[in-house]
Amino acid sequence: AATPGGASGGPGAIVLLSDDDDDGVAEAHAFLSGIQDVHGLALGGGYLYFTTQKSVFRTPYTDGQRVAAGAPEDLGLPQGSASGGRWTHGLARSAGGQLLTSRGAYATCGSTTGGEISTVGTGGALTTMASGFRNPMYLRCHRSADVCAAMELGEDLAIGAHEKMIMLRPNTGRSPSKYLV
């Protein structure tokens, strides 16, 4: 079956790679199967977090675990996070333990600016950290400093399009930095 983004042929799973026999060749383990559209992954606080078109999920995880221990827990994002936006959601966990997700504006091209980067709170509540983006797809957080970065791709098929790097400071009470072009 095709993903919401139109891709096909994937395993529909989160696949964990290891080198258990130390031969320099990775062994593949189907950690969690039956997931059509995983995009973002994050580890921390005893969980593996992942995004789909509709929500953010988590499943308990400990170092060395090869298979999920049970069904994933839906963190219950609002219905609006799955509609009116691109299906790809970035995901990261800050050094301070804050979970961040991103959502792009709905459109493959054009000057839409409805995308945002939000923190995920109790019961899936989203708090917008930064907004006005087309598609802030990729999120990464520093392993020890409470600073994260989002990458926004330039306009599809536009000559002279600019990628942007957005610096975020979760858990600091400070406003996010302006994006860098």
Accessible surface in RSA format (square Angstrom, percent):
REM  Atomic radii and reference values for relative SASA: ProtOr
REM  Chains: A
REM  Algorithm: Lee & Richards
REM  Probe-radius: 1.40
REM  Slices: 20
REM RES _ NUM      All-atoms   Total-Side   Main-Chain    Non-polar    All polar
REM                ABS   REL    ABS   REL    ABS   REL    ABS   REL    ABS   REL
RES ALA A   1   129.11 118.7  52.83  81.5  76.29 173.5  69.28  97.6  59.84 158.5
RES ALA A   2    55.03  50.6  39.48  60.9  15.55  35.4  39.48  55.6  15.55  41.2
RES THR A   3    28.70  20.4  22.33  22.6   6.37  15.2  22.59  30.3   6.10   9.2
RES PRO A   4    59.49  43.4  17.40  15.9  42.09 153.0  30.85  25.5  28.64 178.0
RES GLY A   5    45.41  56.0   0.00   N/A  45.41  56.0  11.60  31.8  33.81  75.7
RES GLY A   6    55.77  68.8   0.00   N/A  55.77  68.8  30.35  83.3  25.42  56.9
RES ALA A   7    63.62  58.5  51.25  79.1  12.37  28.1  62.48  88.0   1.15   3.0
RES SER A   8    88.87  75.1  57.71  77.0  31.16  71.8  23.87  50.8  65.00  91.1
RES GLY A   9    80.65  99.5   0.00   N/A  80.65  99.5  41.33 113.4  39.32  88.1
RES GLY A  10    60.07  74.1   0.00   N/A  60.07  74.1  29.60  81.2  30.47  68.2
RES PRO A  11   108.45  79.0  70.78  64.5  37.67 136.9  84.33  69.6  24.12 149.9
RES GLY A  12    25.99  32.1   0.00   N/A  25.99  32.1  21.09  57.9   4.90  11.0
RES ALA A  13    21.73  20.0   3.77   5.8  17.96  40.9   3.77   5.3  17.96  47.6
RES ILE A  14    13.40   7.6   9.94   7.4   3.46   8.3  13.40   9.7   0.00   0.0
RES VAL A  15    64.20  42.2  38.25  34.6  25.95  62.5  38.25  33.2  25.95  70.4
RES LEU A  16    34.75  19.4  29.22  20.9   5.53  13.9  34.75  24.4   0.00   0.0
RES LEU A  17   119.72  66.7  92.67  66.3  27.05  68.0  92.81  65.2  26.90  72.4
RES SER A  18    16.93  14.3   6.07   8.1  10.86  25.0  16.93  36.0   0.00   0.0
RES ASP A  19    55.60  38.9  39.79  39.6  15.81  37.4  26.88  63.3  28.72  28.6
RES ASP A  20    82.59  57.9  51.04  50.8  31.55  74.6  36.53  86.0  46.06  45.9
RES ASP A  21    91.50  64.1  63.03  62.7  28.47  67.3  44.74 105.3  46.76  46.6
RES ASP A  22   127.03  89.0  98.77  98.3  28.26  66.8  29.30  69.0  97.73  97.5
RES ASP A  23    84.75  59.4  51.99  51.7  32.76  77.5  38.61  90.9  46.14  46.0
RES GLY A  24    70.69  87.2   0.00   N/A  70.69  87.2  35.98  98.7  34.71  77.7
RES VAL A  25    96.91  63.8  93.81  84.9   3.10   7.5  96.91  84.2   0.00   0.0
RES ALA A  26    59.86  55.0  33.01  50.9  26.84  61.1  33.50  47.2  26.36  69.8
RES GLU A  27    49.77  28.6  45.11  34.1   4.66  11.1  45.51  88.0   4.26   3.5
RES ALA A  28    74.35  68.4  42.68  65.9  31.66  72.0  42.83  60.3  31.52  83.5
RES HIS A  29    40.16  21.9  35.41  24.6   4.75  12.2  25.00  25.8  15.16  17.6
RES ALA A  30    59.54  54.7  40.77  62.9  18.77  42.7  40.80  57.5  18.74  49.7
RES PHE A  31     3.03   1.5   1.11   0.7   1.92   5.0   1.11   0.7   1.92   5.5
RES LEU A  32    20.62  11.5  18.10  12.9   2.52   6.3  20.62  14.5   0.00   0.0
RES SER A  33    75.48  63.8  53.90  71.9  21.57  49.7  38.35  81.7  37.13  52.0
RES GLY A  34    78.73  97.1   0.00   N/A  78.73  97.1  42.54 116.8  36.19  81.0
RES ILE A  35    20.01  11.4  14.93  11.1   5.08  12.2  17.93  12.9   2.08   5.6
RES GLN A  36    98.59  55.1  77.97  57.0  20.62  49.1  31.90  67.9  66.69  50.6
RES ASP A  37    15.88  11.1  13.87  13.8   2.01   4.7   3.28   7.7  12.60  12.6
RES VAL A  38    41.23  27.1  15.89  14.4  25.34  61.0  15.89  13.8  25.34  68.7
RES HIS A  39    58.05  31.7  31.78  22.1  26.26  67.2  21.22  21.9  36.83  42.9
RES GLY A  40     7.88   9.7   0.00   N/A   7.88   9.7   7.88  21.6   0.00   0.0
RES LEU A  41    91.03  50.7  69.17  49.5  21.86  55.0  69.22  48.6  21.80  58.7
RES ALA A  42    11.94  11.0   3.16   4.9   8.78  20.0  11.93  16.8   0.01   0.0
RES LEU A  43   104.34  58.1  82.09  58.7  22.25  55.9  82.11  57.7  22.23  59.8
RES GLY A  44    20.23  24.9   0.00   N/A  20.23  24.9  18.30  50.2   1.93   4.3
RES GLY A  45    55.62  68.6   0.00   N/A  55.62  68.6  29.32  80.4  26.31  58.9
RES GLY A  46    45.51  56.1   0.00   N/A  45.51  56.1  29.18  80.1  16.33  36.6
RES TYR A  47    59.02  27.6  57.68  32.8   1.34   3.5  22.44  16.9  36.57  45.1
RES LEU A  48    15.28   8.5  15.28  10.9   0.00   0.0  15.28  10.7   0.00   0.0
RES TYR A  49    16.78   7.8  16.78   9.5   0.00   0.0   2.24   1.7  14.54  17.9
RES PHE A  50     2.80   1.4   2.80   1.7   0.00   0.0   2.80   1.7   0.00   0.0
RES THR A  51     0.64   0.5   0.64   0.6   0.00   0.0   0.42   0.6   0.22   0.3
RES THR A  52    14.83  10.5  14.12  14.3   0.71   1.7  11.91  16.0   2.92   4.4
RES GLN A  53    51.12  28.6  51.04  37.3   0.08   0.2   1.92   4.1  49.20  37.3
RES LYS A  54   140.11  68.4 134.50  82.5   5.61  13.4  78.88  71.0  61.24  65.2
RES SER A  55     6.64   5.6   4.76   6.4   1.88   4.3   5.87  12.5   0.77   1.1
RES VAL A  56     0.80   0.5   0.80   0.7   0.00   0.0   0.80   0.7   0.00   0.0
RES PHE A  57    40.27  20.1  40.27  24.9   0.00   0.0  40.27  24.4   0.00   0.0
RES ARG A  58    60.45  25.4  59.93  30.6   0.51   1.2   0.44   0.6  60.01  36.4
RES THR A  59     0.10   0.1   0.05   0.0   0.06   0.1   0.06   0.1   0.05   0.1
RES PRO A  60    71.36  52.0  71.36  65.0   0.00   0.0  71.36  58.9   0.00   0.0
RES TYR A  61    34.44  16.1  29.89  17.0   4.55  11.9  12.39   9.3  22.05  27.2
RES THR A  62    95.79  68.1  90.67  91.9   5.13  12.2  77.51 104.1  18.28  27.6
RES ASP A  63   141.01  98.8 113.49 113.0  27.52  65.1  38.72  91.1 102.29 102.0
RES GLY A  64    47.99  59.2   0.00   N/A  47.99  59.2  28.37  77.9  19.62  43.9
RES GLN A  65    35.07  19.6  24.42  17.8  10.66  25.4  26.40  56.2   8.67   6.6
RES ARG A  66    75.11  31.5  70.67  36.0   4.44  10.6  32.96  45.0  42.14  25.5
RES VAL A  67    95.98  63.2  87.17  78.9   8.81  21.2  87.17  75.7   8.81  23.9
RES ALA A  68    16.80  15.5   2.60   4.0  14.21  32.3   2.60   3.7  14.21  37.6
RES ALA A  69    86.91  79.9  44.22  68.2  42.68  97.1  55.48  78.1  31.43  83.3
RES GLY A  70    39.97  49.3   0.00   N/A  39.97  49.3  37.74 103.6   2.22   5.0
RES ALA A  71    95.18  87.5  60.79  93.8  34.39  78.2  66.50  93.7  28.68  76.0
RES PRO A  72    45.27  33.0  28.73  26.2  16.54  60.1  28.75  23.7  16.52 102.7
RES GLU A  73    85.15  48.9  77.76  58.8   7.39  17.6  40.88  79.1  44.27  36.1
RES ASP A  74    76.88  53.9  55.84  55.6  21.04  49.7  23.21  54.6  53.67  53.5
RES LEU A  75    28.00  15.6  21.51  15.4   6.50  16.3  26.20  18.4   1.80   4.9
RES GLY A  76    40.05  49.4   0.00   N/A  40.05  49.4  28.96  79.5  11.08  24.8
RES LEU A  77    18.14  10.1   2.46   1.8  15.68  39.4   2.46   1.7  15.68  42.2
RES PRO A  78    65.29  47.6  53.37  48.7  11.93  43.4  65.20  53.8   0.09   0.6
RES GLN A  79   147.83  82.7 135.66  99.1  12.17  29.0  62.64 133.3  85.18  64.6
RES GLY A  80    42.59  52.5   0.00   N/A  42.59  52.5  34.19  93.8   8.40  18.8
RES SER A  81     7.00   5.9   2.20   2.9   4.80  11.1   4.28   9.1   2.72   3.8
RES ALA A  82    17.52  16.1   7.22  11.1  10.30  23.4   8.37  11.8   9.15  24.2
RES SER A  83    65.85  55.6  55.19  73.7  10.67  24.6  44.00  93.7  21.86  30.6
RES GLY A  84    54.09  66.7   0.00   N/A  54.09  66.7  32.16  88.3  21.93  49.1
RES GLY A  85     9.09  11.2   0.00   N/A   9.09  11.2   0.35   1.0   8.74  19.6
RES ARG A  86    46.43  19.5  40.13  20.5   6.31  15.0  15.94  21.8  30.49  18.5
RES TRP A  87    55.85  22.4  52.46  25.4   3.39   7.9  44.70  23.8  11.15  18.1
RES THR A  88    16.92  12.0  15.88  16.1   1.03   2.5  14.25  19.1   2.66   4.0
RES HIS A  89     5.73   3.1   5.65   3.9   0.09   0.2   3.59   3.7   2.14   2.5
RES GLY A  90     3.22   4.0   0.00   N/A   3.22   4.0   3.22   8.8   0.00   0.0
RES LEU A  91     4.57   2.5   0.00   0.0   4.57  11.5   0.00   0.0   4.57  12.3
RES ALA A  92     6.81   6.3   3.79   5.9   3.02   6.9   6.81   9.6   0.00   0.0
RES ARG A  93    71.72  30.1  53.26  27.1  18.47  44.0   3.40   4.7  68.32  41.4
RES SER A  94     3.08   2.6   0.08   0.1   3.00   6.9   0.13   0.3   2.94   4.1
RES ALA A  95    47.83  44.0   8.52  13.1  39.31  89.4  17.67  24.9  30.17  79.9
RES GLY A  96    54.46  67.2   0.00   N/A  54.46  67.2  24.50  67.2  29.96  67.1
RES GLY A  97    31.15  38.4   0.00   N/A  31.15  38.4  12.43  34.1  18.73  41.9
RES GLN A  98    43.31  24.2  38.49  28.1   4.82  11.5   4.96  10.6  38.35  29.1
RES LEU A  99    11.87   6.6  10.53   7.5   1.34   3.4  10.53   7.4   1.34   3.6
RES LEU A 100     0.02   0.0   0.02   0.0   0.00   0.0   0.02   0.0   0.00   0.0
RES THR A 101     5.80   4.1   5.48   5.6   0.32   0.8   5.44   7.3   0.37   0.6
RES SER A 102     1.46   1.2   0.45   0.6   1.01   2.3   1.01   2.2   0.45   0.6
RES ARG A 103    41.62  17.5  41.19  21.0   0.43   1.0   6.41   8.8  35.21  21.3
RES GLY A 104     0.55   0.7   0.00   N/A   0.55   0.7   0.00   0.0   0.55   1.2
RES ALA A 105     4.85   4.5   3.43   5.3   1.41   3.2   4.85   6.8   0.00   0.0
RES TYR A 106   161.38  75.3 148.11  84.3  13.27  34.5  99.80  75.0  61.58  75.9
RES ALA A 107    29.87  27.5  17.04  26.3  12.83  29.2  27.87  39.2   2.00   5.3
RES THR A 108    96.81  68.9  93.12  94.4   3.68   8.8  66.79  89.7  30.02  45.4
RES CYS A 109    58.36  44.1  46.15  51.5  12.21  28.7  29.26  74.1  29.11  31.4
RES GLY A 110    36.81  45.4   0.00   N/A  36.81  45.4  34.45  94.5   2.37   5.3
RES SER A 111   109.21  92.3  81.83 109.2  27.38  63.1  55.36 117.9  53.85  75.4
RES THR A 112    50.75  36.1  41.81  42.4   8.94  21.3  48.52  65.2   2.24   3.4
RES THR A 113    87.23  62.0  74.16  75.2  13.07  31.1  41.68  56.0  45.55  68.9
RES GLY A 114    44.63  55.0   0.00   N/A  44.63  55.0  35.69  98.0   8.93  20.0
RES GLY A 115     0.17   0.2   0.00   N/A   0.17   0.2   0.00   0.0   0.17   0.4
RES GLU A 116    28.83  16.6  28.70  21.7   0.13   0.3   6.60  12.8  22.23  18.1
RES ILE A 117     0.00   0.0   0.00   0.0   0.00   0.0   0.00   0.0   0.00   0.0
RES SER A 118     3.60   3.0   3.60   4.8   0.00   0.0   1.67   3.6   1.93   2.7
RES THR A 119    20.02  14.2  20.01  20.3   0.01   0.0  10.42  14.0   9.60  14.5
RES VAL A 120    12.74   8.4   1.98   1.8  10.76  25.9   1.98   1.7  10.76  29.2
RES GLY A 121    37.33  46.0   0.00   N/A  37.33  46.0  30.27  83.1   7.06  15.8
RES THR A 122   137.37  97.7 112.75 114.3  24.62  58.7  85.52 114.9  51.85  78.4
RES GLY A 123    67.74  83.5   0.00   N/A  67.74  83.5  39.44 108.2  28.31  63.4
RES GLY A 124     1.33   1.6   0.00   N/A   1.33   1.6   0.39   1.1   0.94   2.1
RES ALA A 125    56.21  51.7  48.04  74.1   8.17  18.6  55.75  78.5   0.46   1.2
RES LEU A 126    53.87  30.0  24.22  17.3  29.65  74.5  24.22  17.0  29.65  79.8
RES THR A 127    88.20  62.7  84.61  85.8   3.58   8.5  58.43  78.5  29.77  45.0
RES THR A 128    79.32  56.4  53.57  54.3  25.75  61.4  27.48  36.9  51.84  78.4
RES MET A 129    38.09  19.7  19.62  13.0  18.47  44.0  26.38  22.4  11.71  15.5
RES ALA A 130    13.66  12.6   5.94   9.2   7.72  17.6  13.66  19.2   0.00   0.0
RES SER A 131    76.06  64.3  52.59  70.2  23.47  54.1  17.11  36.4  58.95  82.6
RES GLY A 132    42.40  52.3   0.00   N/A  42.40  52.3  22.34  61.3  20.06  44.9
RES PHE A 133    14.48   7.2  12.90   8.0   1.58   4.1  14.48   8.8   0.00   0.0
RES ARG A 134    21.34   9.0  19.49   9.9   1.85   4.4  16.31  22.3   5.03   3.0
RES ASN A 135     3.58   2.5   3.58   3.5   0.00   0.0   0.00   0.0   3.58   3.5
RES PRO A 136     0.78   0.6   0.01   0.0   0.77   2.8   0.01   0.0   0.77   4.8
RES MET A 137    23.70  12.3  22.56  14.9   1.14   2.7  18.76  15.9   4.94   6.5
RES TYR A 138    91.34  42.6  89.43  50.9   1.91   5.0  60.89  45.8  30.45  37.5
RES LEU A 139     1.09   0.6   0.15   0.1   0.95   2.4   0.19   0.1   0.90   2.4
RES ARG A 140   162.80  68.4 160.05  81.6   2.75   6.6  75.53 103.2  87.27  52.9
RES CYS A 141    30.51  23.1   1.92   2.1  28.59  67.2   3.73   9.5  26.78  28.9
RES HIS A 142    90.81  49.6  76.55  53.2  14.26  36.5  55.80  57.5  35.00  40.7
RES ARG A 143   214.44  90.0 179.45  91.5  34.99  83.3  79.58 108.8 134.86  81.7
RES SER A 144    76.86  64.9  48.80  65.1  28.06  64.6  36.97  78.7  39.89  55.9
RES ALA A 145    46.23  42.5  37.59  58.0   8.64  19.7  46.14  65.0   0.09   0.2
RES ASP A 146    40.17  28.1  26.03  25.9  14.14  33.4  20.11  47.3  20.05  20.0
RES VAL A 147    33.48  22.0  32.54  29.5   0.94   2.3  32.54  28.3   0.94   2.5
RES CYS A 148     2.17   1.6   0.08   0.1   2.09   4.9   2.17   5.5   0.00   0.0
RES ALA A 149    18.48  17.0  16.90  26.1   1.58   3.6  16.90  23.8   1.58   4.2
RES ALA A 150     0.00   0.0   0.00   0.0   0.00   0.0   0.00   0.0   0.00   0.0
RES MET A 151    75.67  39.2  75.67  50.1   0.00   0.0  69.66  59.2   6.01   8.0
RES GLU A 152     3.88   2.2   3.66   2.8   0.22   0.5   0.41   0.8   3.46   2.8
RES LEU A 153    70.36  39.2  69.04  49.4   1.32   3.3  69.04  48.5   1.32   3.5
RES GLY A 154     7.47   9.2   0.00   N/A   7.47   9.2   1.80   4.9   5.66  12.7
RES GLU A 155    50.60  29.1  40.61  30.7   9.99  23.8  32.96  63.7  17.65  14.4
RES ASP A 156    57.62  40.4  46.24  46.0  11.38  26.9  17.71  41.7  39.91  39.8
RES LEU A 157   177.32  98.8 133.60  95.6  43.72 109.9 146.91 103.2  30.41  81.8
RES ALA A 158    43.81  40.3  23.03  35.5  20.78  47.3  31.38  44.2  12.43  32.9
RES ILE A 159   183.23 104.3 150.21 111.9  33.02  79.6 155.74 112.2  27.48  74.6
RES GLY A 160    58.96  72.7   0.00   N/A  58.96  72.7  40.46 111.0  18.50  41.4
RES ALA A 161    40.61  37.3   9.84  15.2  30.77  70.0  18.77  26.4  21.84  57.9
RES HIS A 162   111.02  60.7 104.08  72.3   6.93  17.7  67.68  69.8  43.34  50.4
RES GLU A 163    95.80  55.0  83.43  63.1  12.36  29.4  33.88  65.5  61.91  50.5
RES LYS A 164    46.12  22.5  45.09  27.7   1.03   2.5  21.94  19.7  24.18  25.8
RES MET A 165    71.19  36.9  70.09  46.4   1.09   2.6  44.74  38.0  26.45  35.0
RES ILE A 166     1.94   1.1   1.94   1.4   0.00   0.0   1.94   1.4   0.00   0.0
RES MET A 167    41.87  21.7  41.87  27.7   0.00   0.0  40.72  34.6   1.15   1.5
RES LEU A 168     0.00   0.0   0.00   0.0   0.00   0.0   0.00   0.0   0.00   0.0
RES ARG A 169    62.30  26.2  59.16  30.2   3.14   7.5   7.75  10.6  54.55  33.1
RES PRO A 170     2.80   2.0   0.08   0.1   2.72   9.9   2.80   2.3   0.00   0.0
RES ASN A 171    89.42  61.7  37.15  35.9  52.27 125.9  31.19  75.1  58.23  56.3
RES THR A 172    57.11  40.6  25.90  26.3  31.21  74.4  33.84  45.5  23.27  35.2
RES GLY A 173    88.54 109.2   0.00   N/A  88.54 109.2  45.77 125.6  42.77  95.8
RES ARG A 174   152.98  64.2 134.94  68.8  18.03  42.9  51.35  70.2 101.63  61.6
RES SER A 175    95.26  80.5  74.22  99.1  21.04  48.5  37.72  80.3  57.54  80.6
RES PRO A 176    46.31  33.8  30.42  27.7  15.89  57.8  30.59  25.3  15.72  97.7
RES SER A 177    41.63  35.2  25.84  34.5  15.79  36.4  24.96  53.2  16.67  23.3
RES LYS A 178   179.35  87.5 165.88 101.8  13.46  32.1 116.61 105.0  62.73  66.8
RES TYR A 179   103.19  48.2  88.22  50.2  14.98  39.0  45.45  34.2  57.74  71.2
RES LEU A 180   101.03  56.3  96.25  68.9   4.78  12.0  98.97  69.5   2.06   5.5
RES VAL A 181   114.53  75.4  51.16  46.3  63.37 152.7  69.60  60.5  44.93 121.9
END  Absolute sums over single chains surface
CHAIN  1 A     9693.5       6555.9       3137.6       5639.8       4053.7
END  Absolute sums over all chains
TOTAL          9693.5       6555.9       3137.6       5639.8       4053.7
